[in-house]
Amino acid sequence: MSIAFQAKMSGMPGRVWQGEILPIQLKQDPYEIEVTARGSSFHLIVGHHAYGNYICIPNWDIGTELSSLSDHFWNLQQLCNAKLNEVDACSVAYALFELSKYVDI
């Protein structure tokens, strides 16, 4: 089962692209998914710890704190601060937003 999502750059009309989520493990925290969008691929591990939520992207050597999965703005800023470029960060943030419809952390 794959899950399609749409990502877009805010403030840039027409800058919209498709992405795909391939679930690896959605039964319990931490959740694992594979995200592809605009030629990039991300292995995401998303979960909850004592002080909040986190994301690890091992194939990009990235880990950072998250807000709720549906908080696109805050998560986008965190991903950009973690050294993802804006387009890739946007893809991951929209994938997290879509993931929030399937899991609860």
C-alpha positions in Angstrom: 0.0 0.0 0.0 1.4 3.4 -0.9 0.0 6.8 0.1 0.1 9.7 -2.3 0.5 13.3 -1.1 0.9 16.7 -2.6 3.6 19.2 -1.5 3.8 22.9 -2.4 6.0 25.8 -1.7 4.2 28.5 0.1 4.2 31.9 -1.5 5.1 30.4 -4.9 2.0 29.7 -6.9 2.3 26.8 -9.3 5.1 25.2 -7.4 3.3 21.9 -6.6 4.6 18.3 -6.8 3.5 14.8 -6.0 5.1 12.6 -3.4 4.6 9.0 -2.2 4.8 7.4 1.2 5.6 3.7 1.4 4.8 2.4 4.9 7.4 0.2 6.5 6.0 0.0 10.0 2.8 1.9 11.2 1.6 -0.4 14.0 3.4 1.2 16.9 5.8 4.1 17.8 8.4 4.6 16.3 6.8 4.6 12.9 8.9 4.0 9.8 8.1 5.1 6.2 9.9 5.6 2.9 9.1 9.0 1.2 9.9 9.8 -2.4 9.3 13.2 -4.0 11.0 15.2 -6.7 13.7 12.6 -7.2 14.7 12.4 -3.6 14.2 9.5 -1.2 13.9 9.6 2.6 13.8 6.8 5.1 11.9 8.4 8.0 11.7 7.1 11.6 9.2 9.2 13.5 8.3 8.8 17.2 7.6 10.2 20.6 10.1 10.6 23.5 9.7 12.0 27.0 9.9 15.6 25.9 8.0 15.5 22.5 8.2 14.1 19.0 11.3 13.4 16.9 12.3 12.5 13.3 15.4 10.6 12.2 16.3 10.5 8.5 19.3 8.0 8.7 20.0 8.0 4.9 20.5 11.8 5.1 22.3 11.8 8.5 19.5 14.0 10.1 17.6 14.0 13.3 15.6 16.7 15.0 12.6 17.5 17.2 9.1 17.7 15.7 5.9 19.4 16.7 2.7 17.4 16.0 2.9 15.7 12.7 0.2 18.1 11.3 2.2 21.2 12.2 3.6 21.8 8.8 5.1 25.3 9.5 7.1 24.4 12.6 8.2 21.0 11.2 9.3 22.7 8.0 11.5 25.2 9.9 13.0 22.3 12.0 13.9 20.3 8.9 15.5 23.4 7.2 17.5 24.0 10.4 18.6 20.3 10.2 20.2 21.1 6.8 17.6 19.8 4.4 17.1 22.2 1.5 13.7 24.0 1.4 12.2 21.7 -1.3 13.2 18.5 0.4 12.2 19.8 3.8 8.8 20.8 2.3 8.4 17.3 0.8 9.1 15.7 4.2 6.9 18.2 6.1 3.9 17.4 3.8 4.6 13.7 4.1 4.4 14.1 7.9 1.2 16.0 7.6 -0.3 13.1 5.5 1.1 10.5 8.0 -0.8 12.3 10.8 -4.0 10.9 9.2 -2.8 7.3 9.8 -0.9 7.4 13.1 -1.2 9.2 16.5 1.8 10.6 18.3 
